[in-house]
Amino acid sequence: MPSPNSETLLKIIRMQTQIAKLGLDLGGVMSFVCDHAPRLTNASGAIIELAEGEDMVYRAASGASASALGLRLQRKGSLSGLCIDSGTVLNCADSELDQRVDREACRHVGLRSMLVSPLKHLGINVGVLKVIASETNAFAEDDVHVLELMSELIAAAMFHAAKYETNELYLKATHDVLTGLPNRALFHDRLRQSIEMAKRASTAVGVLNVDMDGLKPINDAHGHRAGDAAIKEAAQRMRASARKTDTVARMGGDEFAIILPNIRGPADADTQSTRLRERVRAPFEFEGRALSLDVSIGAVIFPHDGSNMLELLDRADERMYEMKRAKRAG
């Protein structure tokens, strides 16, 4: 099997340095690898799936597959499941002809060919790294070797993030290191499930898109330690204002999102938004300095504001920015 060229190897070595900086943030490592995998292979997107019971769950995704983050597929009857069982890299040249694949899932993601490499933790295959392309026969032998090297990077990160037990591995993969909240991948997973449950029960689900106001001035004036403290405090206050059935997630940076299952309609979402904002805006001090905390919130309801997850998130984002603009104008 041909080895990657020197330029590709150098890029992988540089990735190791960046991964080391991410430390125990396994979710961050997986997202980082997914972002870079398409650049090193002939791929349009990359996915990391972890095996959870009988399901394969998309815990990181990039490029053409980014919108599938949080998707759950059956392990049995999929190339990913077969990859875990065999422990070897598998190449699908044409998903429409390959009997090993979940053809409907491939069509949903928009792939026609893929490479799948196992991820090993403490001697057990616990997931896969997958690169995809919309055309057939997209991947060559050197792509296989690159994928194996990148899988080893993730496996090393898995070991350092969770040395002792598999449950800890999933916690590290699905939760934000700074705040302890669910991360973007787990939020998407839970939102997909909440929408499906609401469809079956003919109930409503609320989604709040929450963005912190004024984090950059805090970082500029007091440093990133103060900024991190502000993020942690805001996260704790959001979690304290939520119901037990709600999911409060950190989407990245100063962005958060909340799932409100089983609500009656917009009035319930507005009530929760008001309670959350009042809780976050309470006085806060860091090392003797008063810091101003506030948030802008965009609230949407399924099925009133959208028939699927992406429509809801886009609309919630629009409404959040409408609130920001209104604050600036006021």
URLINPE-V884845 format. One record per residue. N is the residue number from 1. RES is the residue in one letter. OMEGA is omega as a letter, one per 30 degrees, with the letter a starting at -180 (NA if undefined). D_LAST is the distance of its C-alpha to the last C-alpha in Angstrom with 1 decimal. Layout:
# URLINPE-V884845
N:RES:OMEGA:D_LAST
N:RES:OMEGA:D_LAST
This chain:
# URLINPE-V884845
1:M:a:64.0
2:P:l:62.5
3:S:l:60.2
4:P:l:56.7
5:N:a:56.9
6:S:l:56.2
7:E:l:52.7
8:T:l:51.7
9:L:l:53.2
10:L:l:51.3
11:K:l:48.0
12:I:l:49.0
13:I:l:49.9
14:R:l:46.5
15:M:l:45.0
16:Q:l:47.0
17:T:l:45.4
18:Q:l:41.9
19:I:l:42.9
20:A:l:44.4
21:K:l:41.0
22:L:l:39.4
23:G:a:41.9
24:L:a:42.0
25:D:a:39.0
26:L:l:41.2
27:G:l:38.4
28:G:l:37.1
29:V:a:40.6
30:M:l:41.1
31:S:l:37.9
32:F:a:38.9
33:V:l:42.4
34:C:l:41.3
35:D:a:39.0
36:H:a:42.0
37:A:l:44.9
38:P:a:44.4
39:R:a:44.5
40:L:l:47.9
41:T:l:49.4
42:N:a:49.6
43:A:l:46.9
44:S:l:43.7
45:G:l:42.4
46:A:a:43.3
47:I:l:43.2
48:I:l:44.2
49:E:l:45.6
50:L:l:46.7
51:A:l:49.4
52:E:a:48.4
53:G:l:51.2
54:E:a:52.2
55:D:l:49.0
56:M:a:47.7
57:V:l:44.0
58:Y:a:41.8
59:R:l:40.2
60:A:a:39.1
61:A:a:38.9
62:S:l:38.0
63:G:a:38.3
64:A:a:39.6
65:S:a:39.8
66:A:a:36.3
67:S:a:35.3
68:A:l:38.3
69:L:a:37.0
70:G:a:38.0
71:L:l:40.7
72:R:l:43.8
73:L:l:47.2
74:Q:l:50.7
75:R:a:52.6
76:K:l:55.9
77:G:l:56.5
78:S:l:54.0
79:L:l:54.7
80:S:l:52.5
81:G:l:54.5
82:L:l:57.7
83:C:l:56.5
84:I:a:55.9
85:D:a:59.4
86:S:a:61.2
87:G:a:59.3
88:T:l:59.6
89:V:a:57.4
90:L:a:57.6
91:N:l:57.1
92:C:a:56.3
93:A:a:57.2
94:D:a:56.3
95:S:l:54.6
96:E:a:56.1
97:L:a:59.6
98:D:a:59.2
99:Q:a:60.4
100:R:a:58.9
101:V:l:55.2
102:D:a:52.9
103:R:a:52.7
104:E:l:49.9
105:A:l:47.7
106:C:l:48.5
107:R:l:47.5
108:H:a:44.2
109:V:a:43.3
110:G:l:44.7
111:L:l:47.4
112:R:l:50.9
113:S:a:52.3
114:M:l:51.5
115:L:a:52.8
116:V:a:52.5
117:S:a:53.3
118:P:l:53.8
119:L:a:51.8
120:K:l:54.1
121:H:a:53.2
122:L:l:56.1
123:G:a:58.6
124:I:l:56.9
125:N:a:55.2
126:V:a:51.8
127:G:a:49.9
128:V:l:49.8
129:L:a:48.1
130:K:l:48.1
131:V:a:47.5
132:I:l:47.4
133:A:a:47.8
134:S:l:47.6
135:E:l:51.1
136:T:l:54.5
137:N:a:56.5
138:A:a:53.5
139:F:l:54.7
140:A:a:57.6
141:E:l:59.5
142:D:l:57.6
143:D:l:54.4
144:V:a:56.1
145:H:l:56.8
146:V:a:53.2
147:L:l:52.0
148:E:l:54.5
149:L:l:53.3
150:M:l:49.7
151:S:l:50.7
152:E:l:52.5
153:L:a:49.3
154:I:a:47.5
155:A:l:50.6
156:A:l:50.6
157:A:l:46.9
158:M:a:47.8
159:F:a:50.6
160:H:l:48.7
161:A:a:45.7
162:A:a:48.0
163:K:a:51.5
164:Y:a:53.0
165:E:a:52.0
166:T:l:50.7
167:N:l:48.1
168:E:l:46.5
169:L:a:46.4
170:Y:l:44.3
171:L:a:41.9
172:K:a:41.4
173:A:a:40.9
174:T:a:38.3
175:H:l:36.2
176:D:a:33.8
177:V:a:35.6
178:L:a:32.8
179:T:a:31.4
180:G:l:34.4
181:L:l:32.3
182:P:l:33.5
183:N:a:32.8
184:R:a:31.7
185:A:a:35.3
186:L:l:35.9
187:F:l:32.5
188:H:l:33.7
189:D:a:37.1
190:R:l:35.9
191:L:l:33.4
192:R:a:36.3
193:Q:l:38.5
194:S:l:36.0
195:I:l:35.6
196:E:l:39.4
197:M:l:39.9
198:A:l:37.4
199:K:a:39.2
200:R:a:42.5
201:A:a:41.3
202:S:l:39.1
203:T:a:36.2
204:A:l:32.5
205:V:l:30.8
206:G:l:27.2
207:V:l:25.5
208:L:l:22.3
209:N:a:21.0
210:V:a:19.4
211:D:l:18.0
212:M:l:17.6
213:D:l:14.6
214:G:l:15.7
215:L:a:19.4
216:K:l:20.1
217:P:l:19.2
218:I:l:21.4
219:N:a:24.2
220:D:a:24.0
221:A:a:24.0
222:H:l:26.4
223:G:a:28.2
224:H:l:28.6
225:R:l:30.4
226:A:l:27.2
227:G:l:25.3
228:D:l:28.0
229:A:l:27.9
230:A:l:24.2
231:I:a:24.9
232:K:a:27.9
233:E:l:26.3
234:A:l:23.4
235:A:l:26.2
236:Q:a:28.2
237:R:l:25.5
238:M:a:24.8
239:R:a:28.6
240:A:a:28.9
241:S:a:26.4
242:A:l:28.2
243:R:l:31.2
244:K:a:34.6
245:T:a:34.7
246:D:l:31.4
247:T:l:31.3
248:V:a:28.7
249:A:l:29.0
250:R:a:27.9
251:M:a:27.6
252:G:l:27.5
253:G:l:25.5
254:D:a:22.3
255:E:l:22.5
256:F:l:23.8
257:A:a:24.8
258:I:l:26.2
259:I:l:28.9
260:L:a:29.1
261:P:l:32.6
262:N:l:34.0
263:I:a:30.9
264:R:a:31.1
265:G:a:28.1
266:P:a:24.3
267:A:l:24.0
268:D:l:25.7
269:A:l:23.4
270:D:l:20.3
271:T:l:22.2
272:Q:l:23.0
273:S:a:19.5
274:T:l:18.2
275:R:a:21.3
276:L:a:20.9
277:R:l:17.3
278:E:a:18.4
279:R:a:21.6
280:V:a:20.1
281:R:l:17.6
282:A:a:20.7
283:P:a:21.8
284:F:l:23.7
285:E:l:26.0
286:F:a:28.0
287:E:l:31.1
288:G:a:29.9
289:R:l:26.5
290:A:l:23.3
291:L:a:21.2
292:S:l:17.6
293:L:l:17.7
294:D:a:15.1
295:V:l:15.2
296:S:a:13.7
297:I:l:16.2
298:G:a:17.6
299:A:l:20.3
300:V:a:23.3
301:I:l:26.6
302:F:g:30.1
303:P:a:31.7
304:H:a:29.0
305:D:l:26.6
306:G:a:29.4
307:S:l:33.2
308:N:a:33.3
309:M:a:31.7
310:L:l:30.4
311:E:a:28.8
312:L:a:27.0
313:L:l:25.8
314:D:a:24.5
315:R:l:22.6
316:A:l:21.2
317:D:l:20.1
318:E:a:18.4
319:R:l:16.4
320:M:l:15.5
321:Y:l:14.1
322:E:l:12.2
323:M:l:10.4
324:K:a:9.9
325:R:l:8.5
326:A:l:6.0
327:K:a:5.1
328:R:a:5.4
329:A:a:3.8
330:G:NA:0.0
